[in-house]
Amino acid sequence: MSNYNIETKCVQSGWQPKNGEPRVLPIIQSTTFKYESSDEMGALFDLEKSGYFYSRLQNPTNDYVAQKICDLEGGCAAMLLSSGQAANFYATFNICEAGDHMISSSAIYGGTFNLFGVTMKKLGIECTFIDPDASEEEIEAAIRPNTKLIFGETIANPALTILDIEKFANVAHRHGMPLIVDNTFATPVNCRPFEWGADIVTHSTTKYMDGHAVALGGCIVDSGNFDWEAHADRYPGLTTPDESYHGIIYTKKFGRAAYITKATSQLMRDLGSMQSPQNAFLLNLGLESLALRVRKHCENADKVAEYLNNNDKVAWVNYAGLPGNRYYDLARKYMPDGICGVISFGLKGGRDTAVKFMDSLKLVAIVTHVADARTSVLHPASHTHRQMTDEQLIEAGVQPDLIRLSVGIENADDIIADIEQALTDI
């Protein structure tokens, strides 16, 4: 459905029922699938034929939802996973192994920072974190002979820095490696990183795509544009025989779908981070209203950010939609129709004042989650990023007094009124 607008894709992409089939995407709640002969099943296990045999690898419900997200991003292939964390792990581990190196923006979600900096290091994969505002020369200085990829977030969580996708893509491609971009906060409604040179996109579908905080999930989308064969020595996992599948070479056998096929047939086979069909079904319901919700989130965030910016109890506001914000121009370039519903700000009085303010809120809830229909608030230094040192917090763009406000789709006046009454208590 590449010729349709994004609102239509949100509703119509993916499941295309034939005559007499269910109008709504069905939940195929089965772990396994029946075949008439042993040879048919064997051909599936050998990757000689496409089809379903065990839901840890593939499930029809999941695949239709992955196709929808793939269409929204303008990619060639996609896969669902159990969480956004799983998506970022698979996306990087699919082309890295022990002894390899990767580069990441330092302004990323705290869990991803820990995944790259601690857990993957235990697997023998080293990550160098760089300032998202680094120059091309500074990015290039971090590249080593064994560097396999560069990673960043379109809109960093919770620092809200905007990644200069073109700049990072230019450096990555000049050195024969892909750029992977987590597009969770922007969503394909507001930004499609492939159009700016990114090669692979990831999502925590738990956030805006689901929209209702009911189902964990992740997704990887491949643009199909990166030429793995042109850099065959750097990516042997894709360009040399896989002996666990009788020596197939993914790039030779699957072409542009090589990357996702390997991630599905090899990593999902061995690690098993599959999204449940029930969660995929719920995700699809969320996707149908994604374009409408994202625009309401952005409209409300604009109003709340302006209110905070003009309040004398607020020390600072970070929202790229405000003129004068350091990322305002980048936001206009990459997300001219809206950024996201997340704002960060600090209050005069610091950390203790921030905690008192949050405890005084009535409509707005203190929750770990972000980017769903309900307005919520969090103090990252005390919650999501509490495992990080003060130095790491600053490196990741998280100030000790930072309050992350996820503006929902309620009436903006009610959200502002709740913030106002809470500010009177501090």
PyMOL commands that set and color helices and strands:
alter all, ss='L'
color gray80, all
select helices_A, chain A and resi 6-12+38-45+60-73+84-93+110-122+136-141+165-174+187-190+193-196+229-231+236-239+243-245+250-271+277-288+290-309+328-334+351-360+390-395+412-423
alter helices_A, ss='H'
color red, helices_A
select strands_A, chain A and resi 77-81+101-105+126-130+147-153+179-182+200-204+218-222+314-318+342-347+365-366+376-378+403-406
alter strands_A, ss='S'
color yellow, strands_A
deselect
rebuild
show_as cartoon
